[in-house]
Amino acid sequence: QYGITFVNRPSGRSAVCPSVRPPSAQPPLPPCLPAQVALLDRNSEAGQESKAALAEQFEAQRTVFIQCDVTDQEQLKGAFKKVIEHFGRLDIVVNNAGVNNEKDWESTIQINLTSVIRGTYLGLEYMGKGNGGNGGVIINISSLAGLMPAAFQPVYCATKHGVIGFTRSIALAANMENYGVRLNTICPGFVNTPILQSIDKEENMGQYYSYKDEIKNMMQFYGVMDPSIIAEGLITIIEDDTLNGEVMKITASQGIHFQQYSQTPFTSAKR
């Protein structure tokens, strides 16, 4: 569970910042304009390591780590409040907490989907112009598993489908109600992060543990990406003000591209 990234863009600056990455994946981060970043993770050690990695390349005071279990509603609310108190405003929210656990599937739903929905609504509460906010961007991390069936990860697959459906729907509402907040989804393929190690663990895969070799074959077929390309996709969404309700796919073979959908009827009117 890697938590949520909050980004504060200084007034008058078109600043961007990379997404949080686990400590085991530390290639150079892409260049960023000045920004202030809050990192959330229930794992204090991992969170502090991520904060230290950013501090090596940017000013240390621009980053704050807040220990938080995103499945705990009060902790998550408190984290948003702390960010506002610390930085004074909020411009970007990246909901990227995620686990792969088919055995404890209820926890998987809580982390992968429920916390994303809650984090999105909290982001809208603070950034929505109707609430006195300055507008902003929310990026929810899904997966290619959210666009296709995954025979050996059915609950993980269901949560990632849910993230896409929720984000596309709330993005339409944001447009129609003039929230001033853009909402988009990123769907990566296999990425070199610790979540890949979960397929080798019976306590994660449960009844699907015997199929771990099939999943590894899929990884070889599709390729495993460096986390830095996900950061590039994130920056693209932050910088392009025309993107709302989009589903960005990132794969080793095709790089950054977008899922194509037919136009949704009855969604163009604004109040």
C-alpha positions in Angstrom: 0.0 0.0 0.0 1.9 3.1 -1.2 -0.6 5.7 -0.2 -1.6 9.0 -1.8 0.5 11.7 -3.2 -0.5 15.3 -2.6 1.1 18.1 -4.6 1.0 21.8 -4.0 1.8 24.0 -7.0 3.1 27.4 -5.8 0.9 30.3 -7.0 1.9 31.4 -10.4 4.1 28.4 -11.2 3.2 25.6 -13.5 4.9 23.1 -11.3 4.7 19.3 -11.6 6.0 16.4 -9.6 6.5 12.7 -10.1 4.4 10.1 -8.5 5.5 8.3 -5.3 7.5 5.2 -6.1 8.6 2.4 -3.7 12.1 2.6 -2.3 13.2 -0.5 -4.3 12.6 1.3 -7.6 14.9 4.4 -7.6 15.9 5.4 -11.1 16.5 9.1 -11.6 13.3 11.1 -11.4 12.3 13.3 -14.3 13.0 17.0 -14.0 10.3 18.9 -12.1 9.5 22.5 -11.6 9.3 23.5 -7.9 6.5 21.8 -6.1 5.6 20.8 -2.6 4.7 17.1 -2.1 3.0 15.2 0.7 3.6 11.4 0.7 1.3 9.0 2.4 2.1 5.4 3.3 1.1 3.1 6.2 4.7 1.8 6.1 6.8 4.5 7.9 10.1 3.1 6.7 9.1 3.0 3.1 7.6 6.5 3.3 10.7 8.0 4.9 12.9 6.4 2.2 10.7 7.8 -0.5 10.9 11.2 1.1 14.7 11.0 1.4 15.0 10.0 -2.3 13.1 13.2 -3.3 15.1 15.3 -0.8 18.3 14.2 -2.5 17.2 15.9 -5.8 15.0 18.7 -4.5 14.9 20.9 -1.5 14.1 18.8 1.6 11.4 21.2 2.9 9.4 20.7 -0.2 8.4 17.2 0.9 6.5 15.9 3.9 5.7 12.3 4.8 2.5 11.5 6.7 2.0 7.9 8.0 -1.5 6.9 7.1 -3.6 3.8 6.5 -5.8 4.8 3.6 -8.5 2.3 4.6 -9.0 4.3 7.9 -11.4 7.1 7.1 -10.4 9.3 9.9 -6.7 8.9 9.2 -7.2 9.8 5.6 -9.3 12.9 6.5 -6.7 13.9 9.0 -3.9 13.6 6.4 -5.7 15.9 4.0 -6.1 18.4 6.8 -2.4 18.2 7.7 -1.4 18.8 4.2 -3.5 22.0 4.0 -2.2 23.1 7.3 1.4 22.4 6.3 1.4 23.8 2.7 -1.6 26.1 2.7 -3.3 24.7 -0.4 -3.8 21.6 -2.5 -3.6 21.3 -6.3 -3.0 17.7 -7.2 -4.0 14.4 -5.7 -2.7 11.1 -6.9 -4.5 8.1 -5.5 -2.0 5.3 -6.0 -2.4 3.0 -3.0 -2.6 -0.6 -4.2 -2.2 -4.2 -3.2 -2.6 -7.6 -4.9 -4.2 -10.0 -2.4 -6.7 -12.5 -3.6 -6.8 -14.3 -0.3 -7.7 -11.3 1.8 -9.9 -10.0 -1.0 -12.0 -7.7 1.2 -8.9 -5.8 2.2 -7.9 -5.5 -1.5 -11.3 -3.9 -2.2 -10.8 -1.4 0.7 -7.3 -0.4 -0.4 -7.6 -0.5 -4.2 -11.1 0.9 -4.7 -12.7 2.3 -1.5 -9.7 4.4 -0.6 -9.5 5.7 -4.1 -13.1 6.8 -4.0 -12.7 8.4 -0.6 -9.5 10.1 -1.6 -11.2 11.5 -4.7 -14.1 12.9 -2.8 -11.7 14.5 -0.2 -9.7 16.0 -3.0 -12.9 17.5 -4.5 -13.9 18.8 -1.1 -10.7 20.8 -0.8 -10.0 21.7 -4.5 -13.5 22.1 -5.9 -14.3 25.7 -6.8 -17.8 25.3 -5.5 -16.3 24.8 -2.1 -13.9 27.7 -2.3 -11.0 25.7 -3.7 -8.7 26.7 -6.5 -9.4 23.8 -8.8 -6.9 21.1 -9.5 -6.1 17.6 -10.8 -6.9 14.2 -9.5 -5.2 11.1 -11.0 -6.3 7.7 -10.0 -4.0 4.8 -10.7 -5.7 1.7 -12.1 -4.1 -1.0 -14.2 -4.4 -2.7 -17.6 -6.2 -5.4 -15.5 -9.0 -2.8 -15.3 -9.5 -3.0 -19.1 -9.4 -6.8 -19.5 -10.1 -10.0 -17.5 -7.4 -11.4 -15.3 -8.2 -15.1 -14.6 -5.9 -15.5 -11.7 -6.5 -12.1 -10.1 -10.3 -11.6 -10.2 -10.7 -9.4 -7.2 -7.7 -7.2 -8.1 -9.2 -7.0 -11.6 -12.6 -6.0 -10.3 -11.1 -3.2 -8.2 -9.2 -1.8 -11.1 -12.3 -1.9 -13.4 -14.0 0.0 -10.6 -11.4 2.7 -10.5 -11.8 3.3 -14.2 -15.6 3.4 -14.0 -15.7 5.7 -11.0 -13.1 8.1 -12.3 -14.7 8.4 -15.8 -18.1 9.0 -14.2 -17.0 11.6 -11.6 -15.0 13.4 -14.3 -18.2 13.8 -16.3 -19.9 15.1 -13.2 -17.0 17.5 -12.5 -17.3 18.9 -16.1 -21.1 19.3 -15.9 -21.1 20.9 -12.5 -18.0 23.1 -13.1 -15.9 21.7 -10.2 -12.8 23.1 -11.7 -11.1 19.8 -11.1 -9.9 17.4 -13.8 -10.0 13.7 -13.1 -8.1 11.0 -15.1 -6.9 7.5 -14.8 -3.6 5.8 -15.5 -3.5 2.1 -16.4 0.0 0.7 -16.4 1.1 -2.7 -17.4 3.6 -4.6 -15.3 5.9 -2.2 -13.5 9.0 -3.0 -11.5 7.7 -2.4 -8.0 7.3 -4.7 -5.0 3.7 -5.6 -5.9 5.1 -8.0 -8.5 6.6 -10.1 -5.7 3.2 -10.8 -4.4 2.5 -13.4 -7.1 5.1 -15.7 -5.4 3.3 -15.6 -2.1 0.5 -18.0 -1.2 -0.7 -15.6 1.5 -1.4 -13.1 -1.3 -2.6 -15.4 -4.2 -4.6 -17.8 -2.1 -6.4 -20.4 -4.3 -4.7 -18.9 -7.4 -1.1 -19.5 -6.1 -0.6 -22.5 -8.3 -1.0 -20.3 -11.4 2.0 -18.0 -10.5 4.0 -19.4 -13.4 1.2 -18.4 -15.9 1.4 -14.8 -14.5 5.2 -14.8 -14.9 4.7 -15.9 -18.5 2.4 -12.9 -19.0 5.0 -10.6 -17.5 7.6 -11.9 -19.9 5.2 -11.5 -22.8 4.1 -8.0 -22.0 7.4 -6.8 -20.5 8.1 -5.1 -17.2 8.5 -1.3 -17.2 10.6 1.1 -15.2 8.5 3.3 -12.8 9.9 6.4 -14.5 7.7 6.0 -17.5 4.6 6.1 -15.2 5.9 9.4 -13.8 6.1 10.7 -17.4 2.5 9.8 -18.0 1.6 11.5 -14.7 3.3 14.7 -15.7 1.5 14.6 -19.1 -1.8 14.6 -17.4 -0.9 17.3 -15.0 0.4 19.6 -17.7 -2.3 19.1 -20.3 -5.4 21.0 -19.2 -7.5 19.5 -21.9 -7.4 16.0 -20.4 -10.4 15.1 -18.3 -12.0 11.7 -17.9 -9.3 10.1 -20.0 -7.8 6.6 -19.5 -4.1 6.6 -20.1 -2.5 3.2 -20.9 1.2 2.7 -20.4 2.8 -0.5 -21.8 6.3 -1.6 -22.6 5.5 -2.2 -26.2 3.4 1.0 -27.0 4.5 3.4 -24.3 2.0 6.1 -23.3 -1.3 6.1 -25.2 -5.0 6.4 -24.5 -7.9 4.1 -24.4 -10.5 5.0 -27.0 -14.2 5.1 -26.1 -17.3 6.0 -28.0 -18.9 9.3 -27.0 -21.2 9.1 -24.0 -24.6 10.6 -24.6 -26.4 13.1 -22.3 -23.2 14.4 -20.7 -22.5 17.7 -22.5 -24.9 20.0 -20.8 -23.5 22.3 -18.0 -25.6 23.9 -15.3 
